[in-house]
Amino acid sequence: MGQAIGLFAVTNVDDLLLLALFFAQTAGRRGGGRRVVLGQYLGFLGILVVAVAGAVGASLLPESVRPYLGLLPLALGVRAGWSAWRSRNDEDDEDDEDDEPAVGPGVLAVAAVTFANGGDNIGVYVPVFARSGTGAMVTYVVVFLLLVGVWCAAGRYFASRPVIARALSRWGHVLLPMVLIGIGLAIFVEGHAFGL
């Protein structure tokens, strides 16, 4: 179990920043935190399904395709940046916020970013799962799913700390697109997508 905890922590450090940004974006919005948690679980379940399938030889996602998962966070980052650019002159008016539907990342957006950012996770998990046997693989999966909840709680905690929350509130709309675009580009470069 200690190996599973260590493996999860090492492969998901970057998710803490993403989760804090997502939670900051949904702060004060009805159902926002729930959407982030559901999206994180959905995306991570996708990672686990592919990793387990790869470990048992089904190889649903060829290694040559994994780098192109960077298109998901890149597209979401460009979209978030465009949205921030368009609303740069809008006033933060409390009355207007009450009339708006809940905003921030939706379940599928969080899931897509989580899954796309998990290309490295898949690359690490497949050989570990393949070597570990069925019983140990089940233990890894259960521990990982429990730790997703811990990661969500930590991301929410960081987003709710006054100093961090103020910084994320002020700069989160700028940081999120930058982080998403950076993740997309890193996935491209690490996987040598488009000949990089």
TISE-467523 format. One line per 8 residues: for each residue x, y, z of C-alpha. Coordinates in steps of 0.2 Angstrom, whole numbers. Example, Ala and Ser with C-alpha at 12.3 -4.5 7.8 and 13.67 -1.06 7.14 Angstrom:
BEGIN
62:-22:39 | 68:-5:36 $
//
This chain:
BEGIN
0:0:0 | 15:12:3 | 21:9:-14 | 3:13:-21 | 3:30:-11 | 20:35:-17 | 16:31:-35 | 0:41:-34 $
8:56:-26 | 23:56:-38 | 12:55:-53 | -1:67:-48 | 8:82:-40 | 3:93:-55 | -15:89:-52 | -15:98:-35 $
-12:115:-44 | -25:111:-57 | -38:106:-43 | -35:122:-33 | -37:132:-49 | -53:123:-53 | -60:124:-35 | -56:143:-35 $
-65:145:-52 | -81:137:-44 | -80:145:-27 | -97:152:-22 | -105:143:-37 | -119:131:-34 | -113:113:-37 | -96:119:-43 $
-86:109:-31 | -96:94:-35 | -93:96:-54 | -74:97:-50 | -74:81:-39 | -85:71:-52 | -74:77:-66 | -58:72:-57 $
-65:55:-53 | -71:52:-71 | -55:58:-79 | -45:47:-67 | -56:32:-70 | -52:34:-88 | -34:34:-84 | -36:18:-74 $
-46:9:-87 | -33:12:-100 | -19:8:-88 | -27:-9:-83 | -32:-13:-101 | -14:-9:-106 | -7:-20:-92 | -18:-35:-97 $
-12:-33:-115 | -28:-24:-123 | -18:-9:-127 | -33:2:-131 | -22:18:-132 | -6:15:-142 | 10:24:-136 | 11:34:-152 $
-7:42:-149 | -4:47:-131 | 6:63:-135 | -9:69:-144 | -19:69:-129 | -11:86:-126 | -23:93:-138 | -37:92:-124 $
-29:103:-111 | -22:115:-125 | -39:117:-132 | -47:120:-115 | -33:132:-111 | -35:142:-127 | -54:142:-123 | -52:148:-105 $
-39:161:-111 | -51:168:-124 | -65:168:-111 | -54:178:-99 | -49:190:-113 | -67:193:-118 | -73:197:-100 | -57:207:-95 $
-67:223:-94 | -83:216:-85 | -86:222:-68 | -87:209:-54 | -105:214:-49 | -113:203:-36 | -130:206:-43 | -125:200:-60 $
-117:184:-53 | -134:179:-45 | -142:180:-61 | -129:169:-70 | -130:151:-71 | -116:141:-62 | -99:144:-71 | -82:137:-70 $
-76:120:-77 | -89:107:-80 | -88:89:-76 | -82:84:-94 | -70:98:-95 | -61:93:-78 | -62:75:-84 | -54:79:-101 $
-40:89:-93 | -37:75:-80 | -37:61:-93 | -26:71:-105 | -14:76:-91 | -13:57:-86 | -3:51:-101 | 12:50:-90 $
2:41:-77 | -3:28:-90 | 15:26:-95 | 20:23:-77 | 5:13:-72 | 5:0:-86 | 22:-8:-82 | 19:-7:-64 $
2:-15:-65 | 8:-28:-78 | 22:-33:-65 | 11:-33:-50 | -2:-47:-53 | -21:-46:-52 | -22:-44:-33 | -9:-30:-31 $
-17:-21:-46 | -33:-21:-38 | -25:-14:-22 | -17:0:-33 | -33:4:-41 | -43:5:-24 | -29:15:-16 | -28:27:-31 $
-47:30:-31 | -46:34:-12 | -32:46:-15 | -41:55:-28 | -53:60:-14 | -38:66:-4 | -32:76:-19 | -48:84:-21 $
-49:89:-3 | -32:96:-3 | -35:106:-19 | -51:113:-11 | -41:117:5 | -28:126:-5 | -41:136:-15 | -50:141:2 $
-34:148:11 | -37:167:12 | -20:171:4 | -21:158:-9 | -39:161:-12 | -36:179:-15 | -22:176:-27 | -32:163:-36 $
-47:174:-37 | -37:188:-44 | -26:178:-55 | -34:162:-58 | -42:167:-74 | -25:170:-81 | -16:156:-72 | -28:142:-78 $
-26:145:-96 | -7:146:-94 | -7:130:-84 | -18:121:-96 | -8:127:-111 | 8:122:-103 | 2:105:-99 | -4:102:-117 $
13:108:-123 | 22:97:-111 | 13:82:-116 | 17:86:-134 | 36:88:-130 | 37:73:-119 | 29:62:-131 | 37:70:-147 $
21:74:-155 | 21:83:-171 | 40:79:-172 | 44:90:-157 $
//
